[in-house]
Amino acid sequence: MSTNDAPKPSEINLDNHPCFNKEACSTHGRIHLPVAPKCNIQCNYCNRDFDCVNESRPGVTSTILSPGQALAYLEKIMEKRDDIAVVGIAGPGDPFANAEATMETFRLVREAFPEIILCLSTNGLGLTEDYVKQLAELQVSHVTITMNGTDPEVAGKIYAWARDNTRIYRGTAAGELMIEKQLQAIRWIKQYGMIAKINSIIVPGVNDEHIPEIAKQVSGMGADIMNCIPLLPTKDTAFENLTEPDAKMRFALRLKCGDYVNQMTHCARCRADAIGKLSEPMSEDIHELIQSCSRLPINPKENRPYVAVATREGMLVNQHLGEAREFTIFGIDPEDEEEFIQIETRPAPAPGGRDNRWGALSDSLKDCRAILVNAAGTSPKTALTQAGIQVIEMAGIIDNGLSHIFHAQPLAPSLRREFKSCGAGVTCGGDGTGCG
């Protein structure tokens, strides 16, 4: 396919993207939809393990949304604000370590908002030509590739590991893999008519002297703009004790790189759930809104009026998924929307059968938006989630869990449970905890 035959963006006003046009910063905002939790690499500067509302850096998000929840959240934001010009996906992992969710989100957003700018940020490892073609067809106009070296030895110092399919690469091999994939991704992005931005993290003593070489190479490939981002030393990372590049280093690097490619100088180190104008902090009401949307049915457009509960006596959530022999079904009281009523009980599928068992359970609970259990293993959680049923692991009074699901009330940390493993350190005795 030649460049001339590539799909072109529609008549969307691309000048309204505040990251690519500094003049748009004061008038237009963006929203990042956090639908991509998994990552296929581990950078030595990245920690995605914690979140603070006041913390602004890549890899941070308040919650994870399904594509349907993300659309519901976006619709609510667009009702509240008239300055959002861009919808992006930037993690908190990598969009193409979560390709299905990423592409479905873009499809839903493009259908609902045909004139909005769509963009994404990726490390490039999982970006195939087929995905690039689909992005172009959806009129995703801006793609950012984070590229930290064009020399495998330099790049290899940035990554703890990179995973391509099932194979793990480390050191120079990881650097070589990433460079190969990233350069090919840039070629495809330009071939299919999209704007290409290159992000490079300035890591003093590692790649700071090498970054102009990145600029030189990507310039020859048609990259439109480059963003030299200073390292933000982050706790519990390999680079936590390095020094953040000072203004002099940043200015000198941007000046050298500017000989080859236009430079972005107003980066705000956006969160994976960033909202509003650049550098605008996430407000408490937006934080509460995105949290409430994460508790919607996985596909909010479906009619799922009920919640299933693993309970022995109808008062407490006190059974593991695999040990429950029946589930109690609850719904909202039609005479009082603040109260809940028991609808019925439904038998659980017989033990055994592994994946077939969880498929049968998903079918039995297809009108339920969630299930409350003490614990559930990976296999049943995956099957239920794929069927659109949230799995909430908790202990305590059922009404607290129902208020969390139906009324978006916070679930106290003391009530939350998380099933980590089955029989850790010992031979599994098959105790029915639901590990599948």
Secondary structure, DSSP 8 states (H G I E B T S, - for coil): --GGGS----S--GGG-TTT-GGGTTT-EEEE---B---SEEETT---S---TT--STT--S----HHHHHHHHHHHHHH-S-EEEEEE--BS-GGGSHHHHHHHHHHHHHH-TTSEEEEEE-STT--HHHHHHHHHTTEEEEEEE---SSHHHHHTTEEEEEETTEEE-HHHHHHHHHHHHHHHHHHHHHTT-EEEEEEEE-TTTTTTTHHHHHHHHHTTT--EEEEEE----TTSTTTTS----HHHHHHHHHHHTTTS-B--------TT-EESTT----HHHHHHHHHHHTS-SSTTS---EEEE--SSSSEE---GGG-SEEEEEEEETTEEEEEEEEEEEE---S--THHHHHHHHHHTTTEEEEEES---HHHHHHHHHTT-EEEEB-EEHHHHHHHHHS-----GGGB-----SSTTS-----SS---
